[in-house]
């Protein structure tokens, strides 16, 4: 695999002129995993549904919506939903990893990134907790929020998605989120709904 490519044939997000083009989540997943897929004779990577490559390793998952909502424990949680899918395959189908529609949820100081569970078998959309992370707000221009995710660690369910090659707690790459500043309601990304 020479490089991860975009099924939607969108341009590299790092060269986009519009500031809206950078709204979303930039994440390199796990560099050693991407290198492994690239070195596998039949290894392939595919990006689509709003995910575009950014440089050698990172992927930009486009912002779908963001907001805050009350929780049952009389608190508030922040949610960032993104569109896009990254698929990796190799070893004649023995290796297959799909990371689709990532969503970050931050509550009580902890953050979890979930993806759509492949092969749920129920016909219903199920989410799989992929990694936990420390998410901290960073300085940003007026009207923009920038967040940095560090100490990104694979969950037990995430380890299963990677065929238990990596144990729970395995470090993954840090990530960055950039989005329009949140008001009191939900906000959609470019082309998304606002309330």
Buried (B, 14 or more C-beta within 10 A) or exposed (E): BEEBBBEBEBEEBBEBEEEBBBBBBBBBBBEEBBEBBBEBEEBBBBBBBBBBBBEEBBBBBBBBBBBBEEEEEEEEBBBBBBBBBBBBBBEEEEBBBBBBBBBBBBBEEEBBBBBBBBEEEEEEEEBBBBBBBBBEEEEEEEEEBBBBBEEBBBBEBBBEBBEEEBEBEBEBBBBBBBBBEBEEEBBBBBEBEEE
